[in-house]
Amino acid sequence: MYDVIIVGAGAAGLTAAVYTCRKKLNTAILSIDVGGQTNLTNHIENYPGTGPMSGPELMQRFQNEAIGFGAEIIMGKANKVDKTEKGFKVGLANGEEYECKALILAYGKVPRSLGIENEEKFFGRGVSTCVTCDAPLYKNRETAVIGGGNSAVEGALELATIAKKVYLVHRRDTFRADEITVEKLKNNPNIELVLNSVGTKVIGDKNVDGMEVENMATKDRRTLKVDGIFIEIGYVVDTSFVQHLVKVNDKKEIIVDERGNTSHPGIFAAGDITPVPYKQTVIAAGDGSKAALECYRWLTGGKGAILDW
Ligand SMILES: Cc1cc2nc3c(=O)[nH]c(=O)nc-3n(C[C@H](O)[C@H](O)[C@H](O)COP(=O)(O)OP(=O)(O)OC[C@H]3O[C@@H](n4cnc5c(N)ncnc54)[C@H](O)[C@@H]3O)c2cc1C
């Protein structure tokens, strides 16, 4: 039985752990990865006090500090939360279960998936949701990027500096990215635009060999021979497994008050999983600290933390 379980080891969750551990609360962090979305940027220069550095480098520091104060990190995907007599039970996809007195939900956003055949099967083996992380694996190889927003367009441009060829598959014939960026895209000889088209199937045996795409107007299908597929169609929150306990808004984000309390006593939330505006690393970190202090107050019957100086 932990005092606190934090779901998610991004900026919010790791900061919350620093605070709960410094209050001597026995803390476990359950998370799919360590670092979260901040890992996806190779240059972060708006996290004050550290100077510019890569996202993974910054998050390594967060991790070191959380572990240094005593947090235990358990890898796994949470998919079940239940109320128990003494607190809460969190279930992981691998069947493990962990119990706690209080819960901090800080599991941010997850990349949106296409939901097509073989996409999940090849995730991490040719299918990726992070150009910045995985582009170097595709030096002189053929690749596809799916999407039409800034991250897809910028991803295609970044990939085109490394890969031999980049197909940019987009369901419309116009892009939501800035004009200047779109111009660069159209003038890049390594990039072929596959417009009005959607990906319908990932093809491969052990690794990705290609992607089937369908032209939405003509319904014609063709196979792009690629080794890597980058799905860059944004991020979503998945609060499906906690909605029986906490209130969410119309975007399914967990509603919190200004101190991170959710609608359920003993459950707190922080960072991108909440409706907090201007979703940024520094904001998630600040939210994590607030939720942790409020959690400590709750566990100590309202006596444990000074509200204001
Ligand atoms: C490409 C990119 C670039 C960015 N650049 C910047 C920037 O330069 N500056 C800036 O300030 N912000 C930037 N951001 C935004 C910033 O990264 C986010 O606001 C911040 O990461 C939010 O932190 P978080 O802890 O709330 O969530 P996240 O970072 O999303 O962390 C959530 C954690 O929860 C885990 N998780 C998810 N689901 C589950 C589950 N079911 N069970 C267990 N664990 C789970 C994840 O693995 C992850 O570790 C960028 C975001 C992206 C995508």
The ligand as a MOL file (V3000), in Angstrom:
LIG
                    3D

  0  0  0     0  0            999 V3000
M  V30 BEGIN CTAB
M  V30 COUNTS 53 58 0 0 0
M  V30 BEGIN ATOM
M  V30 1 C 6.6880 17.7480 -30.0970 0
M  V30 2 C 6.4430 18.5420 -28.8350 0
M  V30 3 C 7.2480 19.6020 -28.5300 0
M  V30 4 C 7.0220 20.3430 -27.3660 0
M  V30 5 N 7.8590 21.3870 -27.0960 0
M  V30 6 C 7.6840 22.0600 -25.9250 0
M  V30 7 C 8.5980 23.1190 -25.5760 0
M  V30 8 O 9.5390 23.4240 -26.3120 0
M  V30 9 N 8.4060 23.7680 -24.3890 0
M  V30 10 C 7.3700 23.4640 -23.5240 0
M  V30 11 O 7.2730 24.0600 -22.4710 0
M  V30 12 N 6.4830 22.4850 -23.8570 0
M  V30 13 C 6.6160 21.7880 -25.0210 0
M  V30 14 N 5.7180 20.8020 -25.3580 0
M  V30 15 C 4.5730 20.5640 -24.4520 0
M  V30 16 C 5.0120 19.7690 -23.2160 0
M  V30 17 O 5.8140 18.6860 -23.6330 0
M  V30 18 C 3.7740 19.2610 -22.4440 0
M  V30 19 O 2.9650 20.3400 -22.0590 0
M  V30 20 C 4.2230 18.5010 -21.1910 0
M  V30 21 O 5.0070 17.3930 -21.5470 0
M  V30 22 C 3.0250 18.0140 -20.3730 0
M  V30 23 O 3.5190 17.2700 -19.2980 0
M  V30 24 P 2.5930 16.1910 -18.5570 0
M  V30 25 O 3.4480 15.6100 -17.4830 0
M  V30 26 O 1.3040 16.8010 -18.1960 0
M  V30 27 O 2.2420 15.0790 -19.6520 0
M  V30 28 P 3.1560 14.1940 -20.6020 0
M  V30 29 O 4.4220 14.8510 -20.9240 0
M  V30 30 O 2.2350 13.8040 -21.7110 0
M  V30 31 O 3.5090 12.9050 -19.7220 0
M  V30 32 C 2.5470 11.9200 -19.4760 0
M  V30 33 C 3.2060 10.6530 -18.9810 0
M  V30 34 O 2.1770 9.6940 -18.7060 0
M  V30 35 C 2.4610 8.4540 -19.3320 0
M  V30 36 N 1.2000 7.7960 -19.6410 0
M  V30 37 C 0.2790 8.1220 -20.5900 0
M  V30 38 N -0.7840 7.2950 -20.5120 0
M  V30 39 C -0.5190 6.4450 -19.4830 0
M  V30 40 C -1.2190 5.3670 -18.9180 0
M  V30 41 N -2.4170 4.9720 -19.3480 0
M  V30 42 N -0.6350 4.6830 -17.8960 0
M  V30 43 C 0.6010 5.0400 -17.4180 0
M  V30 44 N 1.3050 6.0750 -17.9330 0
M  V30 45 C 0.7340 6.7650 -18.9350 0
M  V30 46 C 3.3020 8.8180 -20.5450 0
M  V30 47 O 4.0810 7.7080 -20.9340 0
M  V30 48 C 4.1420 9.9830 -19.9990 0
M  V30 49 O 5.2700 9.5170 -19.3310 0
M  V30 50 C 5.9270 20.0310 -26.5040 0
M  V30 51 C 5.0970 18.9550 -26.8120 0
M  V30 52 C 5.3410 18.2130 -27.9770 0
M  V30 53 C 4.4350 17.0460 -28.2950 0
M  V30 END ATOM
M  V30 BEGIN BOND
M  V30 1 1 1 2
M  V30 2 1 2 3
M  V30 3 2 2 52
M  V30 4 2 3 4
M  V30 5 1 4 5
M  V30 6 1 4 50
M  V30 7 2 5 6
M  V30 8 1 6 7
M  V30 9 1 6 13
M  V30 10 2 7 8
M  V30 11 1 7 9
M  V30 12 1 9 10
M  V30 13 2 10 11
M  V30 14 1 10 12
M  V30 15 2 12 13
M  V30 16 1 13 14
M  V30 17 1 14 15
M  V30 18 1 14 50
M  V30 19 1 15 16
M  V30 20 1 16 17
M  V30 21 1 16 18
M  V30 22 1 18 19
M  V30 23 1 18 20
M  V30 24 1 20 21
M  V30 25 1 20 22
M  V30 26 1 22 23
M  V30 27 1 23 24
M  V30 28 2 24 25
M  V30 29 1 24 26
M  V30 30 1 24 27
M  V30 31 1 27 28
M  V30 32 2 28 29
M  V30 33 1 28 30
M  V30 34 1 28 31
M  V30 35 1 31 32
M  V30 36 1 32 33
M  V30 37 1 33 34
M  V30 38 1 33 48
M  V30 39 1 34 35
M  V30 40 1 35 36
M  V30 41 1 35 46
M  V30 42 1 36 37
M  V30 43 1 36 45
M  V30 44 2 37 38
M  V30 45 1 38 39
M  V30 46 1 39 40
M  V30 47 2 39 45
M  V30 48 1 40 41
M  V30 49 2 40 42
M  V30 50 1 42 43
M  V30 51 2 43 44
M  V30 52 1 44 45
M  V30 53 1 46 47
M  V30 54 1 46 48
M  V30 55 1 48 49
M  V30 56 2 50 51
M  V30 57 1 51 52
M  V30 58 1 52 53
M  V30 END BOND
M  V30 END CTAB
M  END
